[in-house]
Amino acid sequence: MNIGKFTSEQIAQFWEKHPVGSNFVPASEWKDFFIRYDRFRYNHEPHILEEIEKINFKGKRVLEIGMGQGAEAQKIIEAGAIYNGIDLTKESVTRVKLRCELFSLPYESLQVMNAERLDFPDESFDIVFSHGVLHHSPRIRIIIHEIHRVLREGGLVVVMLYHRNSINYQISIRFIRRLGIFLLFFPGMSRLVAKLTHEDMERLEKHRRYLRRDGLAYLKMGNFIHKATDGPDNVFSSVFSQSEAAELFSGFKNLSFSKHFFNERHFPILRSLLSANMKKKIASRYGWHLWIKGIKSCSR
Ligand SMILES: C[S@@+](CC[C@H](N)C(=O)[O-])C[C@H]1O[C@@H](n2cnc3c(N)ncnc32)[C@H](O)[C@@H]1O
């Protein structure tokens, strides 16, 4: 894949225009918006809270990379961290500042910054946390190198990346969603495709436009992966198997992995047949979200 063509400026422009998750919850009054956003998020992805609760943040100097709407920022601060957050976009930093003000959450710093060039001294953090961000950079190795640099010896890294060996990637994205978008070539298919892919009509219209413009090349996985994960305008996404992630984080010791999130929206029948416990079991093996934890060791 030619990664040189994806610039940080293009990636920032996309996230400025599409703050993560705002398509799920309409922005109304801000405090109410944050409460409803978090409720929606943790109803759909309760494992995030479970994972966060396993980490001892109390009194720890924490850096979060890619805050989005600041849901985890709030949890981490409430758990007693000395919190520092960065995001590529002004929009996210402004929203998290507002959230902190509205909920009286103390923090050390909130800054617009590219994780590819962390403006912090070596060994300045006990924990670096990043959920759903690093797979949006074509220069992920540089970011991991930066994380290693700013963590103190014995510090903890916690990262979530999209999981290649997941039902969402191998079945939903590669087959169901691609087939759905392919059907948009034909007139009058939008309703069926909306049912199949669970995309809203506005997004489908964009997919259709880009498909007409680029032809079948739009559906090649090297291109479609960006469009299927975070919408038709998304600039860059990638997916990782556990062994690929282990290699990326090989500079850390005591690596551990867990998988979560069975994205069940493409499986309406299965969804109604499976118990919550069974869904959790499936997600623990083939979930879309691959959580990686490791400890900084000096000997890289
Ligand atoms: C998919 S959102 C995830 C946000 C949040 N952590 C969550 O899980 O909802 C990706 C966020 O990471 C930010 N981001 C993307 N690339 C980044 C980079 N190189 N450095 C810092 N932030 C980045 C984007 O601006 C966006 O807010």
The ligand as an ORCA input file, in Angstrom:
! r2SCAN-3c Opt
* xyz 0 1
  C     -12.122      7.095     15.789
  S     -11.741      8.499     16.734
  C     -11.490      7.741     18.342
  C     -11.750      8.703     19.464
  C     -11.942      8.079     20.832
  N     -10.715      7.612     21.381
  C     -12.975      6.976     20.753
  O     -12.651      5.818     20.967
  O     -14.133      7.303     20.460
  C     -10.133      8.958     16.258
  C      -9.658     10.228     16.930
  O      -8.238     10.240     16.874
  C      -7.800     11.483     16.390
  N      -6.528     11.228     15.670
  C      -6.378     10.613     14.473
  N      -5.076     10.560     14.144
  C      -4.392     11.153     15.165
  C      -3.016     11.433     15.393
  N      -2.063     11.095     14.518
  N      -2.675     12.089     16.540
  C      -3.623     12.467     17.445
  N      -4.946     12.220     17.269
  C      -5.331     11.563     16.148
  C      -8.921     11.989     15.506
  O      -8.905     13.392     15.392
  C     -10.158     11.478     16.254
  O     -10.615     12.394     17.230
*
